[in-house]
Amino acid sequence: MGAAPQDDPYVWMEEIEGARALDWAKAENARSLPQLQNDPRYAGLYADALKIATATDRIPAVGLGGDGRLYDFWQDQTHVRGIWRSTSLESYRAGAPDWRTLIDLDALAKAESANWVWHGVACLPPDDARCLVELSDGGKDAAVVREFDVAAGRFVEGGFTLPEGKHRYAWLDRDTLAVAAEWRPGEVTTSGYPYILKLLKRGQSLSAAREVFRGRADDGGYGVQPIVLRDPDGRVQALLAHRPLDTYNAETHLITEAGAAQVALPPKSTVQGYVAGRMILTLEQDWPERGFRQGDLLDFDLAALKAAPQAPVPTLVLRPTESQSIEQVATTRSRLVVALYDNVKGQVLSLARQGDGWTTRQLPLPADSSVTIGSTTEADDRTILYATGFLDPSRQYLADAAAGAAQTLRQSPARFDASRHVVEQLWATSKDGTKVPYFVVRPKDLKFDGAAPTLLYAYGGFLVSQTPGYLTTAGKLWLERGGVYVVANIRGGGEFGPRWHNAGLKLNRMRVYEDFFAVSEDLIARKITSPRRLGIMGGSNGGLLMGVALTKRPELYRAVVIQVPLFDMIRYTGIGAGASWVGEYGDPAVPAERAVIETYSPYQNLRPGQPYPRVFLETSTKDDRVHPAHARKAAARLKEYGYDYVYYENIDGGHAAAANLNERALRQALEYTYLHQQLMD
């Protein structure tokens, strides 16, 4: 973690499971939890949150398997850790799914005396008969990997296994994996991710795997990642190694029997897939030599690219306008499927390669909705899509990207009474004149007298867009009880493509925070709320945003919910996976970047005698990504300065701060009890 600064008495909290740090966290929980759980509103909020979290009439998040079946990971009151299961499309479509349980995680955890949290599966195309199952102890990013036989319904004896680690892997064929791992102790980057890619054959020991690519220990980002491009029948067309240099800049290398050859692509670009003989790429920066812009969707003839990786010939597939962004790209057997947003409202496009170009058709989904590509299959052109809005429960569709048709599979029941509410999109003007959109969900008969308890949520980083989604829990726990809910689409996100994200990086980080303050001030100026009734919430990078808001503009807020935050930005590169985010925030070791970070790093900017509201800090002991030290140190410094605050550290739960549905409901009930205390009392 580097040398500890002399003026920081709380460095000991950076030992993630140190006895002293854990004792401190348990004492803080014991002090804080009764303040919330003894509130007469808590029990009702928890019961409502748990009922929603464990509802059995939720829409199953089914994915299309290569065998024509649907696959789903499901949690409820009976299956708290969850089950991985499958059903036939026909029975699911008819409303009476014939579920077959493949893995019962509760039973597995009990049998193995482990705290297993589901991380997902990676199955081998085209039939998806063999899968790599990823399981995490307590929700950590580090996980174990085991091979599973779908037909037999059991783990493969003597099959592929990877010990706990932050692995990156892909199937090459039934008997070969491409794996980036910590092959020997310490063979990881400074941020803790693997940088050596090897081919692992069935039956081989890890030590016998053959190296095919090597990054460097000082690489940033999230570790070397294998990318396998295959045709719809499962034949491998290319193996690529994605080598991150920092959070966003990367190299792409073509791996062949002759060795690795770098492909001459812009460092800020992302390989999105392969269809119709073309490799698909999104640009996160301008490519002036070729006349392309950040945000463009491009394609390459893969055969030509393999023959001359140093001289790729891209063509334009789609160029978003200034108000648009490409949120998702997926492929089916013959189609390219794109979720495109315009002023933060979504549509899904189906593109087909014809001649030297592409034809485009829009799939029939509700207008002014958020849309998500849930799953595609290369067995045919079907895709599972979702549409939702703040007040509109999610709808699940089965679409045919070739035929251009979509049919409703499921509609989620309403979880709260939305009849008295309305959604508005408003715009605030930031310090530099940029117009920043935000959504307000409010009662239709709002009085505009500044008295409405209002919760403002934002994230503002990592190209992550905050698109409208059904307010499942917030609707019940906040809107129904008289609150207003606001989502700010500030810079740093991806709402208007890479330009919106790039505008808030490193030396320009304050733009993100200025956008947030502009939205806060606009809410007050419109008399939707007032500082006495305005609360804010954000997690992870959004938790950093909350810390900046607390230390820079405390007079604007009465409640601040700081979830699994970054907080000490001077030491962040030495804590958890912090070094992988230098591309977002800059490097405290670089003087010019440190000078900017010092102006906003919340830990260093906490001061005694300020009008800070009572804040709520949340973290998780098992969070090996951001690390609980940030929240711990923030609480300790607030205590040192005599401020009131509440603190909750989930001893399990990983970066989501909840390892199962019961823990999630507990966290939500604590948050909304606090918000009621601060904003409604």
KAVENGI-V879369 format. One record per residue. N is the residue number from 1. PSI is psi in whole degrees, 0 to 359 (* if undefined). OMEGA is omega in whole degrees, 0 to 359 (NA if undefined). NEAR is the number of other C-alpha atoms within 12 Angstrom. Layout:
<<N | PSI | OMEGA | NEAR> <N | PSI | OMEGA | NEAR>>
This chain:
<<1 | 1 | 180 | 23> <2 | 174 | 182 | 15> <3 | 138 | 180 | 11> <4 | 137 | 178 | 17> <5 | 145 | 185 | 16> <6 | 332 | 186 | 8> <7 | 13 | 180 | 9> <8 | 102 | 182 | 20> <9 | 0 | 187 | 15> <10 | 18 | 180 | 28> <11 | 331 | 180 | 31> <12 | 340 | 179 | 25> <13 | 349 | 180 | 31> <14 | 351 | 173 | 35> <15 | 105 | 197 | 26> <16 | 319 | 179 | 36> <17 | 28 | 177 | 24> <18 | 143 | 184 | 17> <19 | 317 | 182 | 15> <20 | 317 | 181 | 18> <21 | 318 | 180 | 27> <22 | 320 | 177 | 27> <23 | 319 | 179 | 19> <24 | 314 | 182 | 28> <25 | 317 | 180 | 36> <26 | 322 | 178 | 23> <27 | 321 | 177 | 19> <28 | 318 | 176 | 29> <29 | 315 | 182 | 30> <30 | 328 | 178 | 19> <31 | 319 | 189 | 20> <32 | 317 | 189 | 28> <33 | 318 | 179 | 31> <34 | 329 | 179 | 20> <35 | 331 | 181 | 25> <36 | 314 | 186 | 34> <37 | 340 | 177 | 29> <38 | 356 | 175 | 18> <39 | 134 | 183 | 23> <40 | 341 | 180 | 17> <41 | 341 | 189 | 26> <42 | 312 | 186 | 31> <43 | 318 | 179 | 22> <44 | 320 | 178 | 24> <45 | 318 | 180 | 35> <46 | 317 | 180 | 33> <47 | 317 | 179 | 24> <48 | 317 | 181 | 30> <49 | 318 | 181 | 36> <50 | 321 | 179 | 32> <51 | 319 | 179 | 28> <52 | 314 | 184 | 35> <53 | 325 | 186 | 33> <54 | 11 | 182 | 29> <55 | 133 | 181 | 29> <56 | 352 | 177 | 18> <57 | 19 | 171 | 20> <58 | 160 | 176 | 25> <59 | 121 | 175 | 30> <60 | 133 | 182 | 35> <61 | 67 | 187 | 32> <62 | 145 | 174 | 37> <63 | 150 | 181 | 37> <64 | 123 | 177 | 37> <65 | 156 | 178 | 36> <66 | 344 | 179 | 31> <67 | 6 | 179 | 26> <68 | 354 | 179 | 27> <69 | 169 | 177 | 30> <70 | 141 | 181 | 36> <71 | 146 | 188 | 41> <72 | 141 | 169 | 33> <73 | 126 | 191 | 33> <74 | 135 | 174 | 37> <75 | 142 | 172 | 34> <76 | 192 | 184 | 26> <77 | 326 | 180 | 22> <78 | 321 | 182 | 19> <79 | 79 | 188 | 27> <80 | 317 | 176 | 31> <81 | 325 | 172 | 39> <82 | 163 | 175 | 33> <83 | 143 | 170 | 31> <84 | 128 | 190 | 39> <85 | 168 | 178 | 32> <86 | 161 | 178 | 32> <87 | 162 | 174 | 30> <88 | 148 | 177 | 25> <89 | 321 | 183 | 27> <90 | 313 | 182 | 17> <91 | 325 | 179 | 17> <92 | 316 | 180 | 28> <93 | 326 | 180 | 21> <94 | 352 | 178 | 14> <95 | 7 | 179 | 19> <96 | 72 | 186 | 14> <97 | 139 | 177 | 23> <98 | 72 | 186 | 19> <99 | 137 | 171 | 26> <100 | 118 | 179 | 24> <101 | 127 | 178 | 25> <102 | 313 | 178 | 29> <103 | 126 | 173 | 36> <104 | 104 | 187 | 27> <105 | 327 | 177 | 36> <106 | 315 | 180 | 27> <107 | 319 | 180 | 22> <108 | 316 | 180 | 24> <109 | 320 | 180 | 24> <110 | 316 | 182 | 13> <111 | 327 | 184 | 12> <112 | 7 | 182 | 12> <113 | 48 | 183 | 13> <114 | 154 | 180 | 19> <115 | 64 | 188 | 29> <116 | 134 | 172 | 39> <117 | 133 | 184 | 40> <118 | 129 | 175 | 38> <119 | 349 | 177 | 30> <120 | 181 | 181 | 29> <121 | 152 | 172 | 34> <122 | 115 | 186 | 28> <123 | 154 | 185 | 34> <124 | 116 | 175 | 36> <125 | 159 | 5 | 31> <126 | 344 | 187 | 30> <127 | 351 | 178 | 26> <128 | 33 | 183 | 33> <129 | 333 | 176 | 28> <130 | 137 | 184 | 33> <131 | 149 | 171 | 41> <132 | 118 | 183 | 36> <133 | 129 | 182 | 37> <134 | 124 | 183 | 38> <135 | 136 | 182 | 38> <136 | 141 | 176 | 37> <137 | 103 | 175 | 34> <138 | 4 | 177 | 35> <139 | 7 | 177 | 36> <140 | 158 | 173 | 38> <141 | 322 | 177 | 35> <142 | 137 | 186 | 35> <143 | 163 | 172 | 33> <144 | 155 | 181 | 33> <145 | 133 | 179 | 36> <146 | 146 | 179 | 30> <147 | 139 | 183 | 35> <148 | 137 | 177 | 31> <149 | 110 | 187 | 27> <150 | 315 | 182 | 32> <151 | 317 | 181 | 20> <152 | 339 | 180 | 17> <153 | 34 | 180 | 20> <154 | 162 | 175 | 24> <155 | 147 | 184 | 25> <156 | 120 | 179 | 23> <157 | 126 | 182 | 14> <158 | 12 | 181 | 16> <159 | 188 | 179 | 27> <160 | 133 | 172 | 35> <161 | 145 | 174 | 33> <162 | 133 | 180 | 34> <163 | 172 | 182 | 22> <164 | 130 | 178 | 22> <165 | 174 | 177 | 33> <166 | 65 | 186 | 37> <167 | 156 | 169 | 39> <168 | 127 | 188 | 39> <169 | 161 | 175 | 44> <170 | 147 | 173 | 39> <171 | 135 | 170 | 37> <172 | 311 | 171 | 33> <173 | 185 | 186 | 29> <174 | 335 | 184 | 30> <175 | 13 | 183 | 19> <176 | 131 | 172 | 26> <177 | 146 | 166 | 42> <178 | 120 | 189 | 38> <179 | 130 | 166 | 44> <180 | 124 | 185 | 42> <181 | 172 | 172 | 47> <182 | 85 | 188 | 31> <183 | 323 | 173 | 31> <184 | 152 | 182 | 15> <185 | 128 | 178 | 12> <186 | 354 | 180 | 17> <187 | 62 | 176 | 27> <188 | 164 | 178 | 34> <189 | 174 | 179 | 36> <190 | 336 | 178 | 31> <191 | 6 | 171 | 37> <192 | 18 | 181 | 37> <193 | 154 | 183 | 43> <194 | 149 | 181 | 43> <195 | 4 | 180 | 43> <196 | 123 | 181 | 37> <197 | 130 | 179 | 42> <198 | 160 | 172 | 38> <199 | 125 | 182 | 36> <200 | 120 | 180 | 33> <201 | 153 | 177 | 25> <202 | 134 | 178 | 24> <203 | 348 | 179 | 19> <204 | 148 | 167 | 20> <205 | 158 | 179 | 18> <206 | 325 | 182 | 26> <207 | 342 | 182 | 17> <208 | 356 | 181 | 14> <209 | 149 | 185 | 24> <210 | 125 | 180 | 24> <211 | 134 | 177 | 27> <212 | 346 | 178 | 30> <213 | 147 | 180 | 37> <214 | 124 | 169 | 36> <215 | 213 | 179 | 37> <216 | 154 | 182 | 24> <217 | 335 | 180 | 28> <218 | 11 | 173 | 25> <219 | 146 | 174 | 35> <220 | 200 | 177 | 37> <221 | 205 | 192 | 38> <222 | 24 | 175 | 40> <223 | 157 | 179 | 45> <224 | 135 | 184 | 44> <225 | 125 | 173 | 37> <226 | 139 | 176 | 38> <227 | 121 | 179 | 34> <228 | 121 | 175 | 34> <229 | 122 | 180 | 36> <230 | 157 | 179 | 32> <231 | 172 | 185 | 28> <232 | 340 | 179 | 29> <233 | 9 | 173 | 22> <234 | 358 | 181 | 26> <235 | 130 | 181 | 21> <236 | 127 | 178 | 27> <237 | 334 | 178 | 30> <238 | 146 | 169 | 33> <239 | 124 | 180 | 41> <240 | 151 | 171 | 41> <241 | 120 | 176 | 43> <242 | 117 | 183 | 45> <243 | 101 | 178 | 44> <244 | 132 | 175 | 38> <245 | 326 | 170 | 31> <246 | 201 | 186 | 35> <247 | 324 | 187 | 33> <248 | 335 | 180 | 35> <249 | 134 | 184 | 28> <250 | 163 | 171 | 32> <251 | 150 | 174 | 35> <252 | 127 | 182 | 35> <253 | 137 | 175 | 36> <254 | 124 | 182 | 35> <255 | 121 | 178 | 33> <256 | 176 | 177 | 21> <257 | 334 | 181 | 14> <258 | 352 | 181 | 9> <259 | 196 | 182 | 17> <260 | 136 | 177 | 26> <261 | 126 | 180 | 28> <262 | 136 | 175 | 28> <263 | 131 | 186 | 31> <264 | 77 | 178 | 23> <265 | 155 | 174 | 37> <266 | 143 | 183 | 30> <267 | 333 | 176 | 29> <268 | 80 | 177 | 32> <269 | 156 | 187 | 35> <270 | 123 | 173 | 36> <271 | 125 | 186 | 38> <272 | 346 | 180 | 29> <273 | 192 | 185 | 39> <274 | 130 | 177 | 39> <275 | 143 | 176 | 36> <276 | 37 | 178 | 32> <277 | 4 | 185 | 31> <278 | 136 | 170 | 40> <279 | 131 | 185 | 40> <280 | 138 | 186 | 37> <281 | 140 | 168 | 41> <282 | 146 | 179 | 42> <283 | 128 | 174 | 39> <284 | 11 | 175 | 36> <285 | 165 | 174 | 30> <286 | 151 | 174 | 23> <287 | 73 | 190 | 24> <288 | 328 | 181 | 11> <289 | 333 | 181 | 12> <290 | 359 | 177 | 19> <291 | 22 | 181 | 17> <292 | 157 | 185 | 29> <293 | 157 | 174 | 28> <294 | 136 | 183 | 38> <295 | 344 | 181 | 40> <296 | 149 | 172 | 38> <297 | 123 | 186 | 44> <298 | 163 | 171 | 39> <299 | 159 | 181 | 37> <300 | 141 | 169 | 36> <301 | 113 | 187 | 28> <302 | 322 | 180 | 34> <303 | 317 | 179 | 20> <304 | 322 | 180 | 20> <305 | 319 | 179 | 29> <306 | 326 | 180 | 30> <307 | 329 | 183 | 18> <308 | 72 | 183 | 18> <309 | 338 | 180 | 27> <310 | 351 | 182 | 18> <311 | 61 | 182 | 19> <312 | 147 | 180 | 26> <313 | 96 | 181 | 28> <314 | 153 | 169 | 32> <315 | 154 | 183 | 25> <316 | 128 | 174 | 28> <317 | 313 | 185 | 35> <318 | 134 | 176 | 35> <319 | 110 | 177 | 24> <320 | 151 | 173 | 31> <321 | 179 | 180 | 20> <322 | 331 | 183 | 21> <323 | 1 | 185 | 25> <324 | 161 | 172 | 29> <325 | 145 | 173 | 42> <326 | 114 | 184 | 47> <327 | 324 | 182 | 39> <328 | 149 | 174 | 36> <329 | 132 | 178 | 37> <330 | 164 | 179 | 41> <331 | 147 | 171 | 43> <332 | 199 | 181 | 38> <333 | 318 | 184 | 34> <334 | 5 | 186 | 33> <335 | 153 | 170 | 40> <336 | 127 | 184 | 47> <337 | 127 | 187 | 52> <338 | 129 | 169 | 42> <339 | 114 | 184 | 38> <340 | 130 | 179 | 42> <341 | 144 | 177 | 34> <342 | 115 | 187 | 28> <343 | 44 | 174 | 34> <344 | 28 | 172 | 40> <345 | 136 | 196 | 36> <346 | 159 | 171 | 41> <347 | 159 | 178 | 35> <348 | 128 | 180 | 46> <349 | 144 | 173 | 40> <350 | 123 | 182 | 39> <351 | 138 | 179 | 36> <352 | 138 | 177 | 32> <353 | 123 | 176 | 30> <354 | 122 | 182 | 15> <355 | 234 | 180 | 8> <356 | 9 | 184 | 17> <357 | 199 | 184 | 20> <358 | 140 | 171 | 26> <359 | 149 | 186 | 19> <360 | 137 | 170 | 23> <361 | 147 | 179 | 22> <362 | 134 | 178 | 28> <363 | 145 | 187 | 36> <364 | 97 | 177 | 27> <365 | 162 | 181 | 33> <366 | 142 | 178 | 26> <367 | 160 | 177 | 20> <368 | 36 | 178 | 27> <369 | 164 | 163 | 34> <370 | 136 | 181 | 38> <371 | 146 | 180 | 39> <372 | 136 | 170 | 38> <373 | 108 | 184 | 41> <374 | 321 | 185 | 34> <375 | 147 | 171 | 32> <376 | 164 | 174 | 39> <377 | 148 | 177 | 42> <378 | 2 | 175 | 38> <379 | 328 | 178 | 26> <380 | 203 | 184 | 26> <381 | 20 | 180 | 34> <382 | 150 | 177 | 40> <383 | 148 | 175 | 47> <384 | 126 | 184 | 42> <385 | 158 | 177 | 46> <386 | 145 | 172 | 42> <387 | 140 | 183 | 41> <388 | 168 | 173 | 32> <389 | 172 | 183 | 35> <390 | 320 | 183 | 39> <391 | 1 | 184 | 40> <392 | 113 | 179 | 33> <393 | 150 | 183 | 30> <394 | 143 | 172 | 35> <395 | 139 | 182 | 34> <396 | 131 | 184 | 34> <397 | 147 | 166 | 39> <398 | 115 | 183 | 37> <399 | 151 | 172 | 35> <400 | 108 | 185 | 35> <401 | 335 | 179 | 39> <402 | 316 | 182 | 28> <403 | 340 | 180 | 23> <404 | 21 | 182 | 25> <405 | 154 | 176 | 24> <406 | 137 | 177 | 28> <407 | 144 | 181 | 25> <408 | 129 | 174 | 26> <409 | 315 | 183 | 30> <410 | 151 | 168 | 27> <411 | 130 | 180 | 25> <412 | 139 | 175 | 29> <413 | 155 | 174 | 21> <414 | 138 | 179 | 27> <415 | 353 | 178 | 31> <416 | 165 | 180 | 29> <417 | 107 | 182 | 25> <418 | 4 | 188 | 30> <419 | 336 | 184 | 19> <420 | 8 | 186 | 21> <421 | 162 | 179 | 27> <422 | 151 | 177 | 24> <423 | 132 | 175 | 30> <424 | 144 | 169 | 25> <425 | 119 | 180 | 25> <426 | 168 | 181 | 26> <427 | 133 | 174 | 28> <428 | 159 | 178 | 30> <429 | 119 | 182 | 24> <430 | 173 | 185 | 26> <431 | 325 | 182 | 19> <432 | 10 | 177 | 17> <433 | 354 | 180 | 13> <434 | 135 | 176 | 21> <435 | 127 | 185 | 27> <436 | 120 | 181 | 39> <437 | 152 | 171 | 39> <438 | 152 | 179 | 37> <439 | 136 | 175 | 37> <440 | 126 | 173 | 37> <441 | 113 | 190 | 44> <442 | 163 | 173 | 38> <443 | 143 | 179 | 30> <444 | 329 | 183 | 19> <445 | 28 | 178 | 16> <446 | 138 | 186 | 24> <447 | 345 | 182 | 15> <448 | 49 | 177 | 21> <449 | 11 | 178 | 17> <450 | 6 | 187 | 23> <451 | 359 | 186 | 25> <452 | 124 | 173 | 37> <453 | 121 | 190 | 44> <454 | 132 | 177 | 48> <455 | 120 | 180 | 48> <456 | 123 | 181 | 49> <457 | 141 | 175 | 39> <458 | 165 | 179 | 47> <459 | 295 | 171 | 39> <460 | 53 | 178 | 44> <461 | 166 | 168 | 41> <462 | 26 | 177 | 38> <463 | 19 | 182 | 35> <464 | 121 | 181 | 28> <465 | 143 | 175 | 39> <466 | 87 | 182 | 37> <467 | 154 | 181 | 42> <468 | 133 | 176 | 40> <469 | 152 | 183 | 33> <470 | 130 | 184 | 32> <471 | 62 | 187 | 34> <472 | 302 | 183 | 35> <473 | 315 | 180 | 38> <474 | 327 | 178 | 40> <475 | 316 | 183 | 39> <476 | 316 | 188 | 34> <477 | 345 | 185 | 40> <478 | 302 | 184 | 40> <479 | 313 | 182 | 37> <480 | 337 | 182 | 28> <481 | 15 | 172 | 31> <482 | 4 | 183 | 31> <483 | 162 | 172 | 35> <484 | 141 | 181 | 49> <485 | 133 | 184 | 46> <486 | 137 | 173 | 46> <487 | 125 | 182 | 41> <488 | 131 | 180 | 47> <489 | 63 | 186 | 44> <490 | 162 | 179 | 51> <491 | 161 | 191 | 44> <492 | 330 | 175 | 42> <493 | 188 | 182 | 38> <494 | 17 | 188 | 38> <495 | 330 | 177 | 43> <496 | 36 | 176 | 40> <497 | 189 | 184 | 41> <498 | 330 | 182 | 41> <499 | 324 | 180 | 31> <500 | 324 | 177 | 38> <501 | 310 | 184 | 37> <502 | 334 | 182 | 36> <503 | 342 | 184 | 33> <504 | 19 | 183 | 30> <505 | 149 | 168 | 34> <506 | 251 | 186 | 33> <507 | 342 | 180 | 28> <508 | 19 | 187 | 28> <509 | 328 | 183 | 38> <510 | 338 | 178 | 33> <511 | 322 | 179 | 35> <512 | 313 | 184 | 45> <513 | 323 | 177 | 44> <514 | 322 | 175 | 34> <515 | 316 | 182 | 40> <516 | 317 | 178 | 48> <517 | 324 | 179 | 37> <518 | 317 | 177 | 34> <519 | 316 | 179 | 42> <520 | 313 | 181 | 46> <521 | 326 | 179 | 29> <522 | 320 | 177 | 33> <523 | 320 | 180 | 43> <524 | 318 | 181 | 30> <525 | 325 | 179 | 18> <526 | 359 | 180 | 22> <527 | 25 | 170 | 23> <528 | 322 | 179 | 38> <529 | 189 | 178 | 38> <530 | 165 | 180 | 30> <531 | 328 | 179 | 36> <532 | 335 | 185 | 29> <533 | 8 | 183 | 38> <534 | 123 | 175 | 43> <535 | 156 | 182 | 49> <536 | 153 | 182 | 51> <537 | 140 | 175 | 45> <538 | 153 | 183 | 39> <539 | 149 | 177 | 34> <540 | 244 | 172 | 39> <541 | 326 | 174 | 40> <542 | 334 | 173 | 38> <543 | 323 | 172 | 43> <544 | 315 | 177 | 44> <545 | 317 | 178 | 47> <546 | 319 | 179 | 49> <547 | 321 | 178 | 48> <548 | 318 | 178 | 41> <549 | 319 | 179 | 44> <550 | 315 | 187 | 44> <551 | 333 | 183 | 34> <552 | 317 | 187 | 30> <553 | 54 | 184 | 31> <554 | 336 | 183 | 31> <555 | 347 | 181 | 25> <556 | 344 | 194 | 35> <557 | 147 | 177 | 40> <558 | 340 | 181 | 37> <559 | 138 | 178 | 47> <560 | 113 | 177 | 50> <561 | 114 | 186 | 48> <562 | 102 | 187 | 47> <563 | 134 | 178 | 49> <564 | 61 | 192 | 46> <565 | 160 | 152 | 48> <566 | 142 | 183 | 47> <567 | 317 | 178 | 48> <568 | 91 | 185 | 44> <569 | 352 | 174 | 45> <570 | 328 | 181 | 38> <571 | 7 | 190 | 38> <572 | 329 | 183 | 40> <573 | 345 | 178 | 37> <574 | 7 | 183 | 34> <575 | 128 | 178 | 36> <576 | 223 | 181 | 36> <577 | 22 | 187 | 35> <578 | 323 | 183 | 42> <579 | 340 | 181 | 39> <580 | 355 | 183 | 38> <581 | 13 | 181 | 38> <582 | 327 | 179 | 39> <583 | 337 | 179 | 34> <584 | 309 | 190 | 36> <585 | 341 | 190 | 46> <586 | 173 | 187 | 35> <587 | 120 | 178 | 32> <588 | 344 | 178 | 29> <589 | 348 | 177 | 22> <590 | 117 | 189 | 18> <591 | 315 | 183 | 14> <592 | 322 | 180 | 17> <593 | 321 | 178 | 26> <594 | 322 | 181 | 25> <595 | 321 | 178 | 22> <596 | 315 | 181 | 25> <597 | 321 | 181 | 36> <598 | 334 | 181 | 31> <599 | 338 | 184 | 26> <600 | 347 | 184 | 38> <601 | 114 | 190 | 38> <602 | 321 | 184 | 38> <603 | 316 | 181 | 37> <604 | 342 | 183 | 28> <605 | 1 | 172 | 26> <606 | 136 | 182 | 35> <607 | 150 | 173 | 22> <608 | 159 | 173 | 17> <609 | 22 | 180 | 14> <610 | 159 | 181 | 20> <611 | 49 | 180 | 23> <612 | 136 | 171 | 31> <613 | 169 | 172 | 36> <614 | 118 | 185 | 31> <615 | 162 | 176 | 41> <616 | 115 | 179 | 51> <617 | 132 | 179 | 51> <618 | 142 | 173 | 53> <619 | 183 | 180 | 47> <620 | 133 | 178 | 45> <621 | 325 | 184 | 45> <622 | 6 | 180 | 37> <623 | 95 | 180 | 42> <624 | 12 | 176 | 39> <625 | 289 | 179 | 41> <626 | 320 | 179 | 46> <627 | 132 | 182 | 43> <628 | 347 | 182 | 52> <629 | 326 | 182 | 48> <630 | 310 | 180 | 52> <631 | 320 | 179 | 49> <632 | 310 | 183 | 48> <633 | 324 | 177 | 38> <634 | 314 | 180 | 50> <635 | 318 | 181 | 42> <636 | 319 | 180 | 31> <637 | 321 | 176 | 30> <638 | 319 | 179 | 35> <639 | 316 | 180 | 22> <640 | 323 | 183 | 18> <641 | 1 | 173 | 17> <642 | 18 | 180 | 18> <643 | 152 | 173 | 23> <644 | 141 | 178 | 25> <645 | 164 | 169 | 36> <646 | 151 | 188 | 44> <647 | 136 | 175 | 44> <648 | 121 | 174 | 45> <649 | 113 | 176 | 49> <650 | 124 | 185 | 39> <651 | 340 | 169 | 31> <652 | 186 | 165 | 32> <653 | 344 | 177 | 39> <654 | 199 | 185 | 41> <655 | 342 | 176 | 38> <656 | 351 | 180 | 37> <657 | 17 | 176 | 41> <658 | 124 | 182 | 34> <659 | 344 | 178 | 37> <660 | 178 | 187 | 35> <661 | 325 | 179 | 31> <662 | 318 | 180 | 32> <663 | 323 | 179 | 32> <664 | 315 | 180 | 33> <665 | 321 | 177 | 35> <666 | 312 | 181 | 35> <667 | 315 | 180 | 41> <668 | 319 | 180 | 41> <669 | 321 | 177 | 38> <670 | 315 | 182 | 42> <671 | 312 | 185 | 45> <672 | 333 | 172 | 45> <673 | 313 | 178 | 37> <674 | 315 | 181 | 47> <675 | 322 | 175 | 46> <676 | 317 | 180 | 33> <677 | 316 | 187 | 31> <678 | 323 | 192 | 31> <679 | 338 | 183 | 34> <680 | 338 | 181 | 27> <681 | * | NA | 17>>
